Amino acid sequence: MERELRLRLDLGYDGTDFSGWARQPGRRTVQGEIEDALGRVLRLDAPPSLTVAGRTDAGVHARGQVAHVDLPLAALAAVSSVRAPVPEDPERAWGERGAEWLGALTRRLAGVLPLDVRVHTVSVAPEGFDARFSALSRRYGYRVGDVPGGVDPLRRREVLWYARPLDVDLLNAAAARLLGERDFAAFCRRREGATTIRELQRLDWVRGADGILLATVVADAFCHSMVRALVGSLLTVGEGRRPVEWPAEVLARAVRDSGVHVAPAHGLTLEEVRYPAPEELARRAAATRRVRTLSS
């Protein structure tokens, strides 16, 4: 049986012109672009399948996205064959030329991928690594500009313009009440058979020297639309339209509230995915696959 190697891909993209991460028939997606590029560069009969740390919606960006892919070792050997012959025994040659093959793959991907998606590095995944299930946490940033004249045109694709002034203290007072392991059903779009219990580890706001407000949101995982729904509820508090207690009250009811408006996608960026030490990867993946329930 032909040996396969699991590779980790660290990547980023401008989500503006994508219909989200996940491959969809007839639509331009990040997964589709990268899988097709891998298939072309490695001369595979069919594109390989990527597993991603966190699927992003249409219009959402990423700086620190992570994915893994299982590829035949022989295909990796062939990627550098323009300058050197394909070795007869790829497994034996891997020890001497593996780093060269990975470097060649990274360069070739840069040449064929569109400019709004980049694979920064390709590396051999440690034993037990799963881009999705081994992750400890994901960190998102949501950027908002509330100056009367609007957002810098050069940043219009990553910063939401909010037409009313926002109070950082109010935003943080409301955000602090949402932390911990909770059922976030009120801020998620339900999916059949999927839990909405998540551990929200960090949610806070700072205003930078450029006047842009940055919400940093960290959780072990996120359910569909959770970050944008949280941000949307907090913005109404920040402008003084709702009391600071309101988002926590909505959370406690565990049902969708018509007063919660999902913030636009373009202000959201996946900044980082964190993983445990290599020896803990498989154990973490097994624990994550278990469906969670809140302790009584």
C-alpha positions in Angstrom: 0.0 0.0 0.0 1.3 3.4 -0.9 2.5 5.4 2.1 0.7 8.6 2.9 2.0 11.6 4.9 -0.2 14.0 6.9 0.8 17.6 6.3 -0.1 20.7 8.3 -1.0 23.8 6.2 -0.9 27.2 7.9 -2.8 29.7 5.7 -4.6 33.0 5.4 -7.2 34.5 3.1 -9.3 37.6 2.4 -12.8 36.2 2.6 -14.5 39.0 0.6 -14.9 37.1 -2.6 -15.4 33.6 -1.2 -18.6 31.8 -0.3 -17.0 30.7 2.9 -14.5 27.9 3.6 -16.4 24.8 2.7 -16.5 23.5 -0.9 -19.8 24.0 -2.6 -20.9 23.1 -6.1 -20.8 26.1 -8.4 -19.4 28.5 -5.8 -15.9 29.9 -5.1 -14.7 28.7 -1.8 -11.3 28.7 0.1 -11.3 24.9 0.4 -12.1 24.4 -3.3 -9.3 26.7 -4.4 -6.7 25.1 -2.2 -7.7 21.5 -2.9 -7.8 22.2 -6.7 -4.3 23.9 -6.4 -2.9 20.9 -4.6 -4.4 18.5 -7.2 -2.8 20.5 -10.0 0.7 20.9 -8.4 0.9 17.3 -7.3 -0.6 16.0 -10.5 -3.2 13.9 -8.7 -6.2 12.3 -10.5 -8.6 14.0 -8.0 -8.1 16.9 -5.6 -7.2 15.8 -2.0 -9.5 16.5 0.9 -8.6 19.1 3.5 -9.7 19.1 7.1 -9.8 22.6 8.6 -9.5 23.9 12.2 -12.6 26.0 11.8 -15.0 26.6 8.9 -15.5 30.3 8.2 -18.6 31.8 6.7 -18.8 33.8 3.5 -16.9 37.1 3.9 -15.0 36.1 7.0 -11.2 36.4 6.8 -8.3 34.4 8.3 -4.7 35.1 9.2 -4.1 32.0 11.3 -6.2 29.2 9.8 -4.8 25.7 10.0 -5.7 22.6 7.9 -4.3 19.1 7.4 -4.2 16.9 4.3 -3.1 13.3 3.7 -1.0 13.0 0.6 0.9 10.1 -1.1 4.6 10.4 -0.5 5.3 9.7 -4.2 3.2 12.8 -5.2 5.3 15.0 -2.9 8.5 13.6 -4.5 7.2 14.5 -7.9 6.5 18.1 -7.0 10.3 18.9 -7.2 10.9 16.8 -10.3 11.3 19.8 -12.6 14.8 20.2 -11.3 15.6 16.6 -10.3 14.3 13.2 -11.4 11.6 11.5 -9.3 13.3 9.0 -7.0 12.6 5.4 -7.6 12.2 4.9 -3.8 10.4 8.0 -2.4 10.3 6.7 1.1 14.1 6.3 1.2 14.7 9.7 -0.4 12.3 11.4 2.0 14.9 11.5 4.8 17.4 13.4 2.6 15.1 15.5 0.5 11.8 15.9 2.5 12.5 19.5 3.4 13.2 20.3 -0.2 9.9 18.7 -1.3 7.9 20.7 1.2 9.6 23.9 0.2 8.9 23.2 -3.5 5.3 22.5 -2.7 4.9 25.8 -0.8 6.4 27.7 -3.7 4.4 26.0 -6.3 1.2 26.7 -4.4 2.1 30.4 -4.2 2.4 30.3 -8.0 -1.0 28.8 -8.7 -3.3 30.1 -5.9 -5.2 33.3 -6.4 -3.8 36.3 -4.5 -6.6 36.3 -1.9 -5.5 33.0 -0.4 -2.0 32.1 0.7 -0.5 28.9 2.2 2.2 30.3 4.4 3.9 27.1 5.4 3.6 23.4 4.8 5.0 21.0 7.5 4.8 17.4 8.5 2.1 17.0 11.1 3.1 15.3 14.4 1.6 11.9 15.2 -2.0 12.2 16.2 -2.5 15.7 14.8 -6.0 16.6 13.6 -6.4 20.2 12.5 -10.0 20.3 13.8 -10.2 18.0 16.8 -6.8 18.5 18.2 -7.2 22.2 18.6 -7.3 23.7 22.2 -8.8 27.0 21.2 -9.5 29.4 18.3 -8.9 33.2 18.6 -11.0 35.6 16.5 -10.7 39.3 16.1 -13.7 41.6 15.2 -12.8 45.2 14.1 -15.2 48.1 14.3 -14.7 51.8 13.4 -17.2 54.3 14.9 -15.7 57.6 13.8 -18.4 59.9 12.1 -16.5 60.1 8.8 -16.4 56.3 8.3 -13.6 53.7 8.0 -10.3 54.2 6.2 -11.1 53.1 2.6 -8.0 50.9 2.6 -9.4 48.9 5.5 -13.1 48.7 4.4 -12.9 45.0 3.8 -11.8 44.1 7.4 -13.4 46.8 9.5 -17.1 47.4 10.2 -18.2 51.0 10.2 -20.7 51.6 13.0 -22.6 54.8 12.6 -23.1 55.5 16.3 -20.3 56.1 19.0 -19.4 53.1 21.1 -18.4 53.0 24.8 -15.6 50.5 25.5 -16.4 50.3 29.2 -20.0 49.3 28.4 -18.8 46.7 25.9 -16.5 45.1 28.4 -18.9 45.2 31.2 -21.4 43.2 29.1 -18.8 40.9 27.7 -17.5 39.9 31.1 -20.9 38.4 32.0 -20.7 35.9 29.1 -17.5 34.1 30.0 -17.2 30.4 31.0 -18.6 27.1 29.8 -22.2 27.8 28.8 -24.9 26.7 26.4 -24.7 29.3 23.7 -27.8 28.2 21.9 -29.1 31.8 22.0 -26.1 32.9 19.9 -25.8 29.9 17.5 -27.7 28.6 14.5 -28.6 25.1 15.6 -27.4 22.1 13.6 -29.0 18.6 13.9 -27.1 16.5 16.4 -24.6 19.2 17.3 -24.1 20.6 20.8 -24.1 24.4 21.4 -22.2 24.1 24.7 -18.9 26.0 24.4 -16.3 27.4 26.8 -15.8 31.1 26.1 -12.4 31.8 27.5 -11.9 35.4 26.5 -14.1 38.3 25.2 -12.9 41.8 25.6 -12.6 45.1 23.7 -9.8 47.6 23.2 -9.6 50.8 21.2 -6.3 51.1 19.3 -4.3 54.3 18.6 -6.0 54.4 15.2 -9.4 54.6 16.8 -10.4 51.1 15.7 -12.2 48.9 18.3 -10.9 45.3 18.4 -12.9 42.5 20.1 -10.8 39.5 20.9 -12.8 36.3 21.2 -11.3 33.0 22.4 -13.1 29.7 22.9 -12.3 26.0 22.7 -14.6 26.0 19.7 -17.4 28.0 18.1 -20.8 27.1 16.8 -22.3 28.6 13.6 -22.6 32.4 13.7 -21.6 32.5 17.4 -18.9 35.2 17.3 -20.9 37.5 15.1 -24.1 37.1 17.2 -22.1 37.9 20.4 -20.6 40.9 18.8 -23.9 42.1 17.4 -25.5 41.9 20.9 -22.6 43.7 22.5 -22.7 46.6 20.0 -26.2 47.4 21.0 -25.0 47.7 24.6 -21.9 49.8 23.5 -24.1 52.4 21.9 -26.3 52.6 25.0 -29.5 51.0 23.4 -29.5 48.0 25.8 -28.4 47.6 29.4 -25.1 45.8 30.2 -27.1 42.8 31.6 -29.1 42.1 28.5 -26.7 39.8 26.5 -26.2 37.6 29.6 -30.0 37.5 30.1 -30.4 36.3 26.5 -27.7 33.7 27.0 -29.5 32.4 30.1 -32.7 31.8 28.2 -30.9 29.6 25.7 -33.2 30.5 22.8 -32.6 32.8 19.8 -33.8 36.3 20.5 -35.1 38.6 17.7 -33.2 41.4 19.3 -29.8 39.8 18.6 -28.5 40.9 15.2 -25.6 39.0 13.7 -22.8 41.4 13.0 -21.6 41.6 9.3 -19.0 39.0 8.2 -16.3 41.3 6.9 -15.3 42.6 10.4 -14.3 39.1 11.5 -10.9 37.5 11.2 -9.7 34.1 12.5 -6.4 35.1 14.0 -5.0 32.0 15.7 -5.6 28.3 16.4 -3.8 26.8 19.4 -2.7 23.2 19.8 -1.3 21.1 22.7 2.1 19.6 22.9 2.7 16.8 20.3 2.3 14.1 22.9 -1.2 15.4 23.8 -2.6 15.7 20.3 -4.3 12.4 20.0 -5.7 12.5 23.5 -7.1 16.0 22.8 -8.7 14.9 19.5 -10.4 11.9 21.3 -11.8 14.2 24.0 -13.1 16.8 21.6 -15.0 14.2 19.6 -17.2 13.4 22.6 -20.4 15.4 22.6 -20.5 17.7 25.6 -23.2 18.3 28.2 -23.2 20.9 31.0 -22.3 19.5 34.4 -25.1 19.7 36.8 
